[in-house]
Amino acid sequence: MSREAFARLEEHYGLGEPLLQQYRDYWMRLARADLGRSIYYSHDVWSLIRTHRPWSLLLGGTALALASAAGVLWGAQAA
């Protein structure tokens, strides 16, 4: 990466600012639900979350149901 490209990225992300100001700015953006853009996908992060939410909920819900069932069965057996 060239120095010019690095300088543009540093300016864009505010990496030249003091650490406490970066931290404050992060929490202010988070409070406004501004998660920024994904560097990898070059899309808004919220749009990526909305796109993948159904699969995440399905996976998480299935894991929760299986873990709950196994926990109840093993807990009853242990009792």
JOTA-V490972 format. One record per residue. PHI is phi as a letter, one per 40 degrees, with the letter a starting at -180 (999 if undefined). PSI is psi as a letter, one per 40 degrees, with the letter a starting at -180 (* if undefined). NEAR is the number of other C-alpha atoms within 8 Angstrom. Layout:
phi/psi/near
PHI/PSI/NEAR
PHI/PSI/NEAR
//
This chain:
phi/psi/near
999/h/4
c/i/5
c/d/6
c/d/6
c/d/8
c/d/9
c/d/8
c/d/8
c/d/8
c/d/10
c/d/9
c/d/7
c/e/6
g/f/8
c/e/9
c/e/6
c/i/7
c/i/7
d/d/6
c/d/6
c/d/8
c/d/11
c/d/8
c/d/8
c/d/8
d/d/8
c/d/8
c/d/8
c/d/10
c/d/9
c/d/7
c/e/6
g/f/6
b/g/7
c/e/9
g/a/6
b/i/8
c/h/9
c/d/6
c/d/4
c/e/5
f/f/7
b/i/9
c/h/10
c/d/10
c/d/7
c/d/8
c/d/9
c/d/8
c/d/8
c/d/7
c/e/8
d/d/8
d/d/8
c/d/7
c/d/8
c/d/8
c/d/8
c/d/8
c/d/8
c/d/8
c/d/8
c/d/8
c/d/8
c/d/8
c/d/8
c/d/8
c/d/8
c/d/8
c/d/8
c/d/8
c/d/8
c/d/8
c/d/8
c/d/8
c/d/7
c/d/6
c/d/5
c/*/4
//
